[in-house]
Amino acid sequence: MNRLIKPFLASFLLIISCLSMPAWALSLDEAKAAGLVGEQSNGYLGVVQSGSADAKALVSDINSKRKAAYIDGAKSAGVELQVFEVRMGQRLQQRTPAGEYIQQPDGRWLKK
């Protein structure tokens, strides 16, 4: 009987942990509020405080989605991708609320 329960229990725990992973994941709002990530001048997110694997994964995921959207937007606008990225960076930094981080042109992070 014990031989049957252990594999079942292990499988059950694995499934439960996989289903609950999104609850553990860091949201963009949480990461920004905690000062872990901020808006860069190039239209992408950056990691303000290194060391958080969740923040790095979040930045990577969002930046890949942003890049895809920027490529489409640049094509629609008839401009080069780099021009579109810089303009989006300006807009995102302008919209960043007080207390969150933006990256200065020299690379330093500034709390807005």
N, C-alpha and C positions, 0 to 999 in steps of 0.2 A: 504494500500500500504506500509506503514512504517513497518508493521509487517512482510512483505515479504523481504524487503530490509535488515533489520538488521541481520537476520540469514544468508542470502546470503553473506553479507559483512563480517561478522565474520568468516564464513567458508573460504571465499576467502583469508582473511588476515592470517588465520591459515595455509592454504596451501602454501602461498607465504613465510611465515616465516620458514616453514619446508624445503622448497626447497632451501632457501638461507642460511641455517645453515652451510653447508660446507664452504661457503665463509667466515664465521666468525671464523671458527675453526683455531686453531694455528697449523702451520706446524712444522715438526721436525727441519727443517733448521732455521726457525724463532725463535723457542724456544732455540736452541743452540746458535744462534747469539746474542740473548738477555740475555744469561747467566741464563736462567731459568732451563735448564736441561743439563746433562752431562753424559759422559760414565763412568760407574763404572767398577772396576776391575773384576767383576764377569760376564761380558758380557751383562749386562742389563743397561738400562737407569736409572738415578736417578734424583730427583728434587733437584736442587741446591738452589733455593730460594723458600721457602715455601709460600703459600698463593694463588698461581694461580691455580684455579680449572681446567682451560684449560690445563695447563702443567701437572697436575696430571692425567687427563683423557688421555692425549696423551701418557704419560709414561706407564700407565696401558695397553693401547691398543697395543702399540708397544712391550712391554715386553711379553705380552701373545703370540703375533705372533713370537717373537724371541724364546720363550721357545718351542713352537711347532717345529720350525725349528731346534733348538738345539737337541731336542729329536731324530728327524730323523737323524741328522748329527752324533750324538753319536752312534746310532745304526749302521749306515753305516760304521763308522770308527772303530767300535768294542771297544769303550771306554766308561767309565762311564760318565753320564751326567755332573757331577761336573767338571771333567777334561776338557770336551769340552767347558763348560761355561767359565772356567778360561782362556783357550787358546783364545777363541773368545774375551774375555775382553781385553787380551793383544793386540790382533790385532786391535781391535776397538780403543783402546787408542793410539796406535802407529799411526793410520791413522787420528786421530783427528787433525784438523788444528789449527794453532796458533790462540789464542784469544778465544777458546772454553774451556770448563771445563772438567777435568778428576778427578776421585776420587782416592786419595792416599790410600795405604793399611791401614793407620790409620783412614780412614774415612773422612779426610779433603778434601775439593775441591780445586784444583789448576788450575788456568788459564794457559793454555799451551802457 
